[in-house]
Amino acid sequence: MPAWSRRDFLRAAVACAVALGLPRTAGAEGIQLLAVEIEQRGEIWQLSGGFRIHLSRTLEDALRRGVQLTFVQEFEATRPRSYWFAEDIAELSRVIRVSYNALLRQYYVTVGGVSATHTSLDDALDFAGDFSDWAVLHQSQVRRRHSYDLAVRMYLDTSQLPKPLQVNAVASQRWQLDSGWREWTFQP
């Protein structure tokens, strides 16, 4: 019997998993950007789009047991310059809190002081991931004929978890949710 290299073994294992229809765990949980656009409304530039949030089983259980999950959405705008470092135009963040009331069997999502009630976890996470109508730039910050580098991201803020769970969050990947930065160029 010929000896298999590590690469051949991994290829065979993946092929077997695909052939057997086993679910993949990679990508099953996390935060993914669905769409993002910036559009002008009056003197304000607003983002529209959102993220899809998939919680791990551990996070779902923690939420249902009364642990509030705190997510952060961040936005950055810079203007590249050829003669110096990029000019920072805007750095914004907003906090989204998701909690569950077991007595009423309802999920609460708070974004910027505005709360919404949802009966299902999927609806609550869709609302939490949405950033439509988020005012990010003012007309005075943007000049015509210049290009800007924009970036957006969303992550679970594990520093807002109760202290005993923060230790678990550092040691376990199941508590780490981050979409990573999504960057694009914008020219008004």
mmCIF file of the C-alpha atoms, coordinates in Angstrom:
data_MODEL
# 
_entry.id   MODEL 
# 
loop_
_atom_site.group_PDB 
_atom_site.id 
_atom_site.type_symbol 
_atom_site.label_atom_id 
_atom_site.label_alt_id 
_atom_site.label_comp_id 
_atom_site.label_asym_id 
_atom_site.label_entity_id 
_atom_site.label_seq_id 
_atom_site.pdbx_PDB_ins_code 
_atom_site.Cartn_x 
_atom_site.Cartn_y 
_atom_site.Cartn_z 
_atom_site.occupancy 
_atom_site.B_iso_or_equiv 
_atom_site.pdbx_formal_charge 
_atom_site.auth_seq_id 
_atom_site.auth_comp_id 
_atom_site.auth_asym_id 
_atom_site.auth_atom_id 
_atom_site.pdbx_PDB_model_num 
ATOM 1   C CA . MET A 1 1   ? 0.000   0.000  0.000  1.00 0.00 ? 1   MET A CA 1 
ATOM 2   C CA . PRO A 1 2   ? 1.507   3.364  -1.004 1.00 0.00 ? 2   PRO A CA 1 
ATOM 3   C CA . ALA A 1 3   ? 2.154   5.941  1.700  1.00 0.00 ? 3   ALA A CA 1 
ATOM 4   C CA . TRP A 1 4   ? -0.067  8.994  1.478  1.00 0.00 ? 4   TRP A CA 1 
ATOM 5   C CA . SER A 1 5   ? 1.231   12.473 1.904  1.00 0.00 ? 5   SER A CA 1 
ATOM 6   C CA . ARG A 1 6   ? -0.543  14.779 4.290  1.00 0.00 ? 6   ARG A CA 1 
ATOM 7   C CA . ARG A 1 7   ? -2.001  16.724 1.371  1.00 0.00 ? 7   ARG A CA 1 
ATOM 8   C CA . ASP A 1 8   ? -3.379  13.560 -0.273 1.00 0.00 ? 8   ASP A CA 1 
ATOM 9   C CA . PHE A 1 9   ? -4.944  12.464 3.003  1.00 0.00 ? 9   PHE A CA 1 
ATOM 10  C CA . LEU A 1 10  ? -6.653  15.848 3.500  1.00 0.00 ? 10  LEU A CA 1 
ATOM 11  C CA . ARG A 1 11  ? -7.977  15.828 -0.070 1.00 0.00 ? 11  ARG A CA 1 
ATOM 12  C CA . ALA A 1 12  ? -9.411  12.353 0.439  1.00 0.00 ? 12  ALA A CA 1 
ATOM 13  C CA . ALA A 1 13  ? -10.985 13.317 3.756  1.00 0.00 ? 13  ALA A CA 1 
ATOM 14  C CA . VAL A 1 14  ? -12.652 16.400 2.261  1.00 0.00 ? 14  VAL A CA 1 
ATOM 15  C CA . ALA A 1 15  ? -13.860 14.399 -0.728 1.00 0.00 ? 15  ALA A CA 1 
ATOM 16  C CA . CYS A 1 16  ? -15.411 11.802 1.600  1.00 0.00 ? 16  CYS A CA 1 
ATOM 17  C CA . ALA A 1 17  ? -17.120 14.485 3.665  1.00 0.00 ? 17  ALA A CA 1 
ATOM 18  C CA . VAL A 1 18  ? -18.566 16.112 0.549  1.00 0.00 ? 18  VAL A CA 1 
ATOM 19  C CA . ALA A 1 19  ? -19.642 12.768 -0.872 1.00 0.00 ? 19  ALA A CA 1 
ATOM 20  C CA . LEU A 1 20  ? -21.363 11.779 2.353  1.00 0.00 ? 20  LEU A CA 1 
ATOM 21  C CA . GLY A 1 21  ? -23.084 15.134 2.624  1.00 0.00 ? 21  GLY A CA 1 
ATOM 22  C CA . LEU A 1 22  ? -21.707 15.924 6.043  1.00 0.00 ? 22  LEU A CA 1 
ATOM 23  C CA . PRO A 1 23  ? -22.363 19.489 7.153  1.00 0.00 ? 23  PRO A CA 1 
ATOM 24  C CA . ARG A 1 24  ? -19.368 21.771 7.163  1.00 0.00 ? 24  ARG A CA 1 
ATOM 25  C CA . THR A 1 25  ? -18.688 23.578 10.400 1.00 0.00 ? 25  THR A CA 1 
ATOM 26  C CA . ALA A 1 26  ? -16.540 26.251 8.789  1.00 0.00 ? 26  ALA A CA 1 
ATOM 27  C CA . GLY A 1 27  ? -18.664 29.249 7.886  1.00 0.00 ? 27  GLY A CA 1 
ATOM 28  C CA . ALA A 1 28  ? -21.689 27.932 9.772  1.00 0.00 ? 28  ALA A CA 1 
ATOM 29  C CA . GLU A 1 29  ? -21.225 30.548 12.454 1.00 0.00 ? 29  GLU A CA 1 
ATOM 30  C CA . GLY A 1 30  ? -19.889 34.042 12.296 1.00 0.00 ? 30  GLY A CA 1 
ATOM 31  C CA . ILE A 1 31  ? -20.716 37.430 10.857 1.00 0.00 ? 31  ILE A CA 1 
ATOM 32  C CA . GLN A 1 32  ? -20.858 37.952 7.101  1.00 0.00 ? 32  GLN A CA 1 
ATOM 33  C CA . LEU A 1 33  ? -21.411 41.179 5.192  1.00 0.00 ? 33  LEU A CA 1 
ATOM 34  C CA . LEU A 1 34  ? -24.411 40.860 2.882  1.00 0.00 ? 34  LEU A CA 1 
ATOM 35  C CA . ALA A 1 35  ? -24.282 44.224 1.123  1.00 0.00 ? 35  ALA A CA 1 
ATOM 36  C CA . VAL A 1 36  ? -23.086 47.765 1.680  1.00 0.00 ? 36  VAL A CA 1 
ATOM 37  C CA . GLU A 1 37  ? -23.770 50.995 -0.164 1.00 0.00 ? 37  GLU A CA 1 
ATOM 38  C CA . ILE A 1 38  ? -23.325 54.659 0.626  1.00 0.00 ? 38  ILE A CA 1 
ATOM 39  C CA . GLU A 1 39  ? -25.848 57.156 -0.655 1.00 0.00 ? 39  GLU A CA 1 
ATOM 40  C CA . GLN A 1 40  ? -26.493 60.836 -0.187 1.00 0.00 ? 40  GLN A CA 1 
ATOM 41  C CA . ARG A 1 41  ? -29.703 62.105 1.379  1.00 0.00 ? 41  ARG A CA 1 
ATOM 42  C CA . GLY A 1 42  ? -29.660 65.846 1.646  1.00 0.00 ? 42  GLY A CA 1 
ATOM 43  C CA . GLU A 1 43  ? -26.422 66.883 3.309  1.00 0.00 ? 43  GLU A CA 1 
ATOM 44  C CA . ILE A 1 44  ? -25.856 63.483 4.919  1.00 0.00 ? 44  ILE A CA 1 
ATOM 45  C CA . TRP A 1 45  ? -24.203 60.371 3.474  1.00 0.00 ? 45  TRP A CA 1 
ATOM 46  C CA . GLN A 1 46  ? -25.813 57.198 4.831  1.00 0.00 ? 46  GLN A CA 1 
ATOM 47  C CA . LEU A 1 47  ? -24.902 53.538 4.724  1.00 0.00 ? 47  LEU A CA 1 
ATOM 48  C CA . SER A 1 48  ? -27.413 50.937 3.681  1.00 0.00 ? 48  SER A CA 1 
ATOM 49  C CA . GLY A 1 49  ? -27.035 47.179 3.813  1.00 0.00 ? 49  GLY A CA 1 
ATOM 50  C CA . GLY A 1 50  ? -26.235 44.833 6.634  1.00 0.00 ? 50  GLY A CA 1 
ATOM 51  C CA . PHE A 1 51  ? -24.592 41.780 8.107  1.00 0.00 ? 51  PHE A CA 1 
ATOM 52  C CA . ARG A 1 52  ? -25.826 38.232 8.573  1.00 0.00 ? 52  ARG A CA 1 
ATOM 53  C CA . ILE A 1 53  ? -25.111 36.936 12.073 1.00 0.00 ? 53  ILE A CA 1 
ATOM 54  C CA . HIS A 1 54  ? -24.892 33.207 12.806 1.00 0.00 ? 54  HIS A CA 1 
ATOM 55  C CA . LEU A 1 55  ? -24.415 32.344 16.469 1.00 0.00 ? 55  LEU A CA 1 
ATOM 56  C CA . SER A 1 56  ? -22.662 29.210 17.659 1.00 0.00 ? 56  SER A CA 1 
ATOM 57  C CA . ARG A 1 57  ? -24.604 26.801 19.857 1.00 0.00 ? 57  ARG A CA 1 
ATOM 58  C CA . THR A 1 58  ? -22.649 28.110 22.865 1.00 0.00 ? 58  THR A CA 1 
ATOM 59  C CA . LEU A 1 59  ? -23.660 31.706 22.181 1.00 0.00 ? 59  LEU A CA 1 
ATOM 60  C CA . GLU A 1 60  ? -27.308 30.764 21.614 1.00 0.00 ? 60  GLU A CA 1 
ATOM 61  C CA . ASP A 1 61  ? -27.392 28.898 24.934 1.00 0.00 ? 61  ASP A CA 1 
ATOM 62  C CA . ALA A 1 62  ? -25.749 31.807 26.752 1.00 0.00 ? 62  ALA A CA 1 
ATOM 63  C CA . LEU A 1 63  ? -28.255 34.249 25.252 1.00 0.00 ? 63  LEU A CA 1 
ATOM 64  C CA . ARG A 1 64  ? -31.225 32.091 26.246 1.00 0.00 ? 64  ARG A CA 1 
ATOM 65  C CA . ARG A 1 65  ? -29.839 31.832 29.789 1.00 0.00 ? 65  ARG A CA 1 
ATOM 66  C CA . GLY A 1 66  ? -29.836 35.588 30.223 1.00 0.00 ? 66  GLY A CA 1 
ATOM 67  C CA . VAL A 1 67  ? -26.420 36.689 28.960 1.00 0.00 ? 67  VAL A CA 1 
ATOM 68  C CA . GLN A 1 68  ? -26.634 39.903 26.959 1.00 0.00 ? 68  GLN A CA 1 
ATOM 69  C CA . LEU A 1 69  ? -24.583 39.897 23.746 1.00 0.00 ? 69  LEU A CA 1 
ATOM 70  C CA . THR A 1 70  ? -23.009 43.187 22.703 1.00 0.00 ? 70  THR A CA 1 
ATOM 71  C CA . PHE A 1 71  ? -22.054 43.729 19.075 1.00 0.00 ? 71  PHE A CA 1 
ATOM 72  C CA . VAL A 1 72  ? -20.149 46.691 17.649 1.00 0.00 ? 72  VAL A CA 1 
ATOM 73  C CA . GLN A 1 73  ? -20.424 48.041 14.104 1.00 0.00 ? 73  GLN A CA 1 
ATOM 74  C CA . GLU A 1 74  ? -17.525 50.227 12.972 1.00 0.00 ? 74  GLU A CA 1 
ATOM 75  C CA . PHE A 1 75  ? -17.111 52.561 10.000 1.00 0.00 ? 75  PHE A CA 1 
ATOM 76  C CA . GLU A 1 76  ? -13.945 54.297 8.795  1.00 0.00 ? 76  GLU A CA 1 
ATOM 77  C CA . ALA A 1 77  ? -13.382 56.772 5.975  1.00 0.00 ? 77  ALA A CA 1 
ATOM 78  C CA . THR A 1 78  ? -9.968  57.974 4.821  1.00 0.00 ? 78  THR A CA 1 
ATOM 79  C CA . ARG A 1 79  ? -8.747  60.048 1.887  1.00 0.00 ? 79  ARG A CA 1 
ATOM 80  C CA . PRO A 1 80  ? -5.552  58.677 0.347  1.00 0.00 ? 80  PRO A CA 1 
ATOM 81  C CA . ARG A 1 81  ? -2.831  61.212 -0.381 1.00 0.00 ? 81  ARG A CA 1 
ATOM 82  C CA . SER A 1 82  ? 0.191   60.687 -2.589 1.00 0.00 ? 82  SER A CA 1 
ATOM 83  C CA . TYR A 1 83  ? 2.494   62.955 -0.610 1.00 0.00 ? 83  TYR A CA 1 
ATOM 84  C CA . TRP A 1 84  ? 1.675   61.886 2.947  1.00 0.00 ? 84  TRP A CA 1 
ATOM 85  C CA . PHE A 1 85  ? -0.282  59.399 5.026  1.00 0.00 ? 85  PHE A CA 1 
ATOM 86  C CA . ALA A 1 86  ? -3.995  59.012 4.364  1.00 0.00 ? 86  ALA A CA 1 
ATOM 87  C CA . GLU A 1 87  ? -6.215  61.678 5.900  1.00 0.00 ? 87  GLU A CA 1 
ATOM 88  C CA . ASP A 1 88  ? -8.712  60.342 8.451  1.00 0.00 ? 88  ASP A CA 1 
ATOM 89  C CA . ILE A 1 89  ? -12.182 61.626 7.579  1.00 0.00 ? 89  ILE A CA 1 
ATOM 90  C CA . ALA A 1 90  ? -14.437 59.679 9.954  1.00 0.00 ? 90  ALA A CA 1 
ATOM 91  C CA . GLU A 1 91  ? -14.254 56.873 12.524 1.00 0.00 ? 91  GLU A CA 1 
ATOM 92  C CA . LEU A 1 92  ? -17.644 55.865 13.871 1.00 0.00 ? 92  LEU A CA 1 
ATOM 93  C CA . SER A 1 93  ? -18.948 52.958 15.877 1.00 0.00 ? 93  SER A CA 1 
ATOM 94  C CA . ARG A 1 94  ? -22.298 51.981 17.278 1.00 0.00 ? 94  ARG A CA 1 
ATOM 95  C CA . VAL A 1 95  ? -23.228 49.417 19.884 1.00 0.00 ? 95  VAL A CA 1 
ATOM 96  C CA . ILE A 1 96  ? -25.970 46.814 19.432 1.00 0.00 ? 96  ILE A CA 1 
ATOM 97  C CA . ARG A 1 97  ? -27.200 44.828 22.419 1.00 0.00 ? 97  ARG A CA 1 
ATOM 98  C CA . VAL A 1 98  ? -29.179 41.594 22.072 1.00 0.00 ? 98  VAL A CA 1 
ATOM 99  C CA . SER A 1 99  ? -30.902 40.051 25.086 1.00 0.00 ? 99  SER A CA 1 
ATOM 100 C CA . TYR A 1 100 ? -33.585 37.459 25.778 1.00 0.00 ? 100 TYR A CA 1 
ATOM 101 C CA . ASN A 1 101 ? -36.463 37.525 28.257 1.00 0.00 ? 101 ASN A CA 1 
ATOM 102 C CA . ALA A 1 102 ? -37.279 33.895 29.111 1.00 0.00 ? 102 ALA A CA 1 
ATOM 103 C CA . LEU A 1 103 ? -40.527 34.793 30.877 1.00 0.00 ? 103 LEU A CA 1 
ATOM 104 C CA . LEU A 1 104 ? -41.981 36.581 27.836 1.00 0.00 ? 104 LEU A CA 1 
ATOM 105 C CA . ARG A 1 105 ? -40.013 34.499 25.300 1.00 0.00 ? 105 ARG A CA 1 
ATOM 106 C CA . GLN A 1 106 ? -38.946 37.633 23.462 1.00 0.00 ? 106 GLN A CA 1 
ATOM 107 C CA . TYR A 1 107 ? -35.647 38.958 22.158 1.00 0.00 ? 107 TYR A CA 1 
ATOM 108 C CA . TYR A 1 108 ? -34.731 42.596 22.668 1.00 0.00 ? 108 TYR A CA 1 
ATOM 109 C CA . VAL A 1 109 ? -32.367 44.450 20.366 1.00 0.00 ? 109 VAL A CA 1 
ATOM 110 C CA . THR A 1 110 ? -31.136 47.916 21.321 1.00 0.00 ? 110 THR A CA 1 
ATOM 111 C CA . VAL A 1 111 ? -29.388 50.092 18.736 1.00 0.00 ? 111 VAL A CA 1 
ATOM 112 C CA . GLY A 1 112 ? -28.407 53.606 19.748 1.00 0.00 ? 112 GLY A CA 1 
ATOM 113 C CA . GLY A 1 113 ? -31.016 53.827 22.494 1.00 0.00 ? 113 GLY A CA 1 
ATOM 114 C CA . VAL A 1 114 ? -33.844 52.496 20.309 1.00 0.00 ? 114 VAL A CA 1 
ATOM 115 C CA . SER A 1 115 ? -35.198 49.088 21.353 1.00 0.00 ? 115 SER A CA 1 
ATOM 116 C CA . ALA A 1 116 ? -37.127 46.588 19.292 1.00 0.00 ? 116 ALA A CA 1 
ATOM 117 C CA . THR A 1 117 ? -38.854 43.380 20.372 1.00 0.00 ? 117 THR A CA 1 
ATOM 118 C CA . HIS A 1 118 ? -38.710 40.164 18.326 1.00 0.00 ? 118 HIS A CA 1 
ATOM 119 C CA . THR A 1 119 ? -40.285 36.764 18.821 1.00 0.00 ? 119 THR A CA 1 
ATOM 120 C CA . SER A 1 120 ? -37.587 34.758 17.020 1.00 0.00 ? 120 SER A CA 1 
ATOM 121 C CA . LEU A 1 121 ? -33.814 34.760 17.247 1.00 0.00 ? 121 LEU A CA 1 
ATOM 122 C CA . ASP A 1 122 ? -33.435 35.013 13.468 1.00 0.00 ? 122 ASP A CA 1 
ATOM 123 C CA . ASP A 1 123 ? -35.532 38.205 13.344 1.00 0.00 ? 123 ASP A CA 1 
ATOM 124 C CA . ALA A 1 124 ? -33.558 39.704 16.237 1.00 0.00 ? 124 ALA A CA 1 
ATOM 125 C CA . LEU A 1 125 ? -30.212 38.914 14.584 1.00 0.00 ? 125 LEU A CA 1 
ATOM 126 C CA . ASP A 1 126 ? -31.400 40.300 11.234 1.00 0.00 ? 126 ASP A CA 1 
ATOM 127 C CA . PHE A 1 127 ? -32.380 43.537 12.969 1.00 0.00 ? 127 PHE A CA 1 
ATOM 128 C CA . ALA A 1 128 ? -29.060 43.654 14.844 1.00 0.00 ? 128 ALA A CA 1 
ATOM 129 C CA . GLY A 1 129 ? -27.043 43.180 11.654 1.00 0.00 ? 129 GLY A CA 1 
ATOM 130 C CA . ASP A 1 130 ? -28.883 45.842 9.669  1.00 0.00 ? 130 ASP A CA 1 
ATOM 131 C CA . PHE A 1 131 ? -27.202 49.239 9.366  1.00 0.00 ? 131 PHE A CA 1 
ATOM 132 C CA . SER A 1 132 ? -29.612 50.928 6.971  1.00 0.00 ? 132 SER A CA 1 
ATOM 133 C CA . ASP A 1 133 ? -29.889 54.692 7.328  1.00 0.00 ? 133 ASP A CA 1 
ATOM 134 C CA . TRP A 1 134 ? -26.728 54.963 9.436  1.00 0.00 ? 134 TRP A CA 1 
ATOM 135 C CA . ALA A 1 135 ? -25.529 58.552 8.931  1.00 0.00 ? 135 ALA A CA 1 
ATOM 136 C CA . VAL A 1 136 ? -21.750 58.292 8.558  1.00 0.00 ? 136 VAL A CA 1 
ATOM 137 C CA . LEU A 1 137 ? -20.568 61.407 6.710  1.00 0.00 ? 137 LEU A CA 1 
ATOM 138 C CA . HIS A 1 138 ? -21.632 65.027 6.354  1.00 0.00 ? 138 HIS A CA 1 
ATOM 139 C CA . GLN A 1 139 ? -21.450 66.903 3.055  1.00 0.00 ? 139 GLN A CA 1 
ATOM 140 C CA . SER A 1 140 ? -18.744 69.178 4.507  1.00 0.00 ? 140 SER A CA 1 
ATOM 141 C CA . GLN A 1 141 ? -16.424 66.161 5.003  1.00 0.00 ? 141 GLN A CA 1 
ATOM 142 C CA . VAL A 1 142 ? -16.626 65.037 1.373  1.00 0.00 ? 142 VAL A CA 1 
ATOM 143 C CA . ARG A 1 143 ? -15.165 66.854 -1.631 1.00 0.00 ? 143 ARG A CA 1 
ATOM 144 C CA . ARG A 1 144 ? -16.101 66.213 -5.241 1.00 0.00 ? 144 ARG A CA 1 
ATOM 145 C CA . ARG A 1 145 ? -13.452 64.682 -7.528 1.00 0.00 ? 145 ARG A CA 1 
ATOM 146 C CA . HIS A 1 146 ? -11.649 63.035 -4.601 1.00 0.00 ? 146 HIS A CA 1 
ATOM 147 C CA . SER A 1 147 ? -11.694 59.318 -3.893 1.00 0.00 ? 147 SER A CA 1 
ATOM 148 C CA . TYR A 1 148 ? -12.160 57.920 -0.398 1.00 0.00 ? 148 TYR A CA 1 
ATOM 149 C CA . ASP A 1 149 ? -11.381 54.544 1.117  1.00 0.00 ? 149 ASP A CA 1 
ATOM 150 C CA . LEU A 1 150 ? -14.305 53.300 3.202  1.00 0.00 ? 150 LEU A CA 1 
ATOM 151 C CA . ALA A 1 151 ? -14.354 50.306 5.528  1.00 0.00 ? 151 ALA A CA 1 
ATOM 152 C CA . VAL A 1 152 ? -17.010 48.651 7.668  1.00 0.00 ? 152 VAL A CA 1 
ATOM 153 C CA . ARG A 1 153 ? -16.955 45.761 10.132 1.00 0.00 ? 153 ARG A CA 1 
ATOM 154 C CA . MET A 1 154 ? -18.997 44.115 12.899 1.00 0.00 ? 154 MET A CA 1 
ATOM 155 C CA . TYR A 1 155 ? -17.847 42.009 15.837 1.00 0.00 ? 155 TYR A CA 1 
ATOM 156 C CA . LEU A 1 156 ? -18.973 40.568 19.163 1.00 0.00 ? 156 LEU A CA 1 
ATOM 157 C CA . ASP A 1 157 ? -17.514 42.628 22.005 1.00 0.00 ? 157 ASP A CA 1 
ATOM 158 C CA . THR A 1 158 ? -16.393 39.938 24.456 1.00 0.00 ? 158 THR A CA 1 
ATOM 159 C CA . SER A 1 159 ? -15.222 42.583 26.943 1.00 0.00 ? 159 SER A CA 1 
ATOM 160 C CA . GLN A 1 160 ? -18.914 43.303 27.675 1.00 0.00 ? 160 GLN A CA 1 
ATOM 161 C CA . LEU A 1 161 ? -19.630 39.716 28.731 1.00 0.00 ? 161 LEU A CA 1 
ATOM 162 C CA . PRO A 1 162 ? -19.856 38.847 32.447 1.00 0.00 ? 162 PRO A CA 1 
ATOM 163 C CA . LYS A 1 163 ? -16.373 38.364 33.946 1.00 0.00 ? 163 LYS A CA 1 
ATOM 164 C CA . PRO A 1 164 ? -16.527 34.533 34.312 1.00 0.00 ? 164 PRO A CA 1 
ATOM 165 C CA . LEU A 1 165 ? -17.477 34.217 30.631 1.00 0.00 ? 165 LEU A CA 1 
ATOM 166 C CA . GLN A 1 166 ? -14.697 36.545 29.504 1.00 0.00 ? 166 GLN A CA 1 
ATOM 167 C CA . VAL A 1 167 ? -12.173 33.894 30.543 1.00 0.00 ? 167 VAL A CA 1 
ATOM 168 C CA . ASN A 1 168 ? -13.966 31.332 28.364 1.00 0.00 ? 168 ASN A CA 1 
ATOM 169 C CA . ALA A 1 169 ? -14.181 33.834 25.512 1.00 0.00 ? 169 ALA A CA 1 
ATOM 170 C CA . VAL A 1 170 ? -10.409 34.314 25.465 1.00 0.00 ? 170 VAL A CA 1 
ATOM 171 C CA . ALA A 1 171 ? -9.735  30.567 25.433 1.00 0.00 ? 171 ALA A CA 1 
ATOM 172 C CA . SER A 1 172 ? -12.437 29.476 22.985 1.00 0.00 ? 172 SER A CA 1 
ATOM 173 C CA . GLN A 1 173 ? -13.063 30.297 19.336 1.00 0.00 ? 173 GLN A CA 1 
ATOM 174 C CA . ARG A 1 174 ? -16.796 29.714 19.832 1.00 0.00 ? 174 ARG A CA 1 
ATOM 175 C CA . TRP A 1 175 ? -17.063 33.150 21.452 1.00 0.00 ? 175 TRP A CA 1 
ATOM 176 C CA . GLN A 1 176 ? -15.116 34.998 18.756 1.00 0.00 ? 176 GLN A CA 1 
ATOM 177 C CA . LEU A 1 177 ? -17.318 36.529 16.071 1.00 0.00 ? 177 LEU A CA 1 
ATOM 178 C CA . ASP A 1 178 ? -15.857 39.100 13.691 1.00 0.00 ? 178 ASP A CA 1 
ATOM 179 C CA . SER A 1 179 ? -16.735 39.942 10.105 1.00 0.00 ? 179 SER A CA 1 
ATOM 180 C CA . GLY A 1 180 ? -13.337 41.443 9.379  1.00 0.00 ? 180 GLY A CA 1 
ATOM 181 C CA . TRP A 1 181 ? -12.962 44.741 7.575  1.00 0.00 ? 181 TRP A CA 1 
ATOM 182 C CA . ARG A 1 182 ? -14.712 45.137 4.218  1.00 0.00 ? 182 ARG A CA 1 
ATOM 183 C CA . GLU A 1 183 ? -13.062 47.939 2.249  1.00 0.00 ? 183 GLU A CA 1 
ATOM 184 C CA . TRP A 1 184 ? -14.115 49.722 -0.926 1.00 0.00 ? 184 TRP A CA 1 
ATOM 185 C CA . THR A 1 185 ? -13.373 52.941 -2.771 1.00 0.00 ? 185 THR A CA 1 
ATOM 186 C CA . PHE A 1 186 ? -15.945 55.696 -3.059 1.00 0.00 ? 186 PHE A CA 1 
ATOM 187 C CA . GLN A 1 187 ? -15.961 58.820 -5.212 1.00 0.00 ? 187 GLN A CA 1 
ATOM 188 C CA . PRO A 1 188 ? -18.838 61.319 -4.851 1.00 0.00 ? 188 PRO A CA 1 
# 
